[in-house]
């Protein structure tokens, strides 16, 4: 079982479902998967954003870890109160740790 880190940078309206689809496939193969949302991908983590709600529901069903970059959230005006349940705010330090030490494979989209 491998530890995957999938970094998604695109909004769910612009092809940002890629990481979620790949993550589901990897989980079915019994790998651990973390999805790290950066740039416009953080819109998926916003409460009541229809395109993101479906992705987050599927992520929860497949037991995926979801992290959202704090700077990307701040730049887009998404506060912790507007963040969907199951998504944790993260930062560059954690991303670097995940990339360098805590993941066997990383894919950036």
C-alpha distance (Angstrom), angle and dihedral (degrees) to the residues before:
residue distance angle dihedral
X1 . . .
X2 3.80 . .
X3 3.79 130.2 .
X4 3.82 110.7 -125.3
X5 3.79 128.3 -165.4
X6 3.80 114.6 -162.7
X7 3.79 114.4 -170.4
X8 3.80 112.6 -162.0
X9 3.80 120.7 -166.9
X10 3.81 102.6 169.8
X11 3.78 128.7 87.8
X12 3.82 116.7 -112.3
X13 3.81 85.9 -113.2
X14 3.82 91.7 57.7
X15 3.81 103.4 45.3
X16 3.79 98.1 -68.5
X17 3.79 93.1 136.0
X18 3.82 89.7 80.4
X19 3.81 95.7 91.8
X20 3.79 91.8 46.7
X21 3.82 92.8 51.7
X22 3.80 92.3 47.6
X23 3.80 91.0 45.8
X24 3.81 91.8 54.7
X25 3.80 90.3 52.0
X26 3.79 91.9 48.6
X27 3.82 91.8 49.1
X28 3.80 89.7 52.1
X29 3.82 85.6 57.5
X30 3.83 87.2 52.4
X31 3.80 97.8 -109.1
X32 3.81 122.8 141.9
X33 3.79 112.0 -115.8
X34 3.78 134.2 -166.6
X35 3.80 120.2 -172.1
X36 3.80 114.1 -155.8
X37 3.81 113.2 -163.2
X38 3.82 117.5 -150.8
X39 3.79 135.9 166.8
X40 3.83 112.1 -5.5
X41 3.81 92.4 -7.6
X42 3.81 88.7 79.5
X43 3.80 87.7 75.2
X44 3.82 86.0 76.2
X45 3.81 87.8 65.3
X46 3.80 94.6 55.3
X47 3.81 118.0 109.9
X48 3.79 115.9 -110.3
X49 3.81 94.4 13.1
X50 3.80 100.1 135.7
X51 3.82 97.1 -154.5
X52 3.80 90.4 51.7
X53 3.80 98.3 41.9
X54 3.80 92.7 66.3
X55 3.80 91.9 49.6
X56 3.80 92.2 48.1
X57 3.80 92.2 48.6
X58 3.80 90.5 52.6
X59 3.81 90.4 46.3
X60 3.79 90.2 53.9
X61 3.81 91.4 48.3
X62 3.81 90.0 53.0
X63 3.81 94.0 44.1
X64 3.80 95.7 -118.6
X65 3.79 122.7 167.3
X66 3.81 110.8 -123.8
X67 3.80 123.3 -161.5
X68 3.81 127.7 177.4
X69 3.78 123.4 -157.3
X70 3.80 111.0 -114.9
X71 3.81 95.2 -144.5
X72 3.81 92.7 49.8
X73 3.80 89.7 49.2
X74 3.80 92.7 49.5
X75 3.82 92.7 47.4
X76 3.80 89.9 54.4
X77 3.80 96.1 44.1
X78 3.79 95.6 -112.7
X79 3.79 108.6 146.3
X80 3.82 125.8 -166.8
X81 3.80 88.4 -101.7
X82 3.82 89.9 59.4
X83 3.81 93.6 47.6
X84 3.80 118.4 107.8
X85 3.77 120.6 -115.1
X86 3.78 113.1 -93.7
X87 3.80 95.9 34.9
X88 3.78 117.6 105.5
X89 3.82 124.0 -156.9
X90 3.79 112.0 -119.9
X91 3.79 138.3 176.1
X92 3.79 142.0 -142.8
X93 3.82 92.4 -90.2
X94 3.79 91.3 59.7
X95 3.81 91.6 44.0
X96 3.80 90.5 53.8
X97 3.81 91.0 48.5
X98 3.78 89.9 50.5
X99 3.80 92.4 48.1
X100 3.78 96.9 44.5
X101 3.79 106.2 32.5
X102 3.78 116.3 5.0
X103 3.81 103.9 49.6
X104 3.77 131.8 66.3
X105 3.79 92.2 -160.9
X106 3.79 133.7 17.0
X107 3.79 128.2 -165.9
X108 3.81 121.9 -171.7
X109 3.81 119.5 -159.9
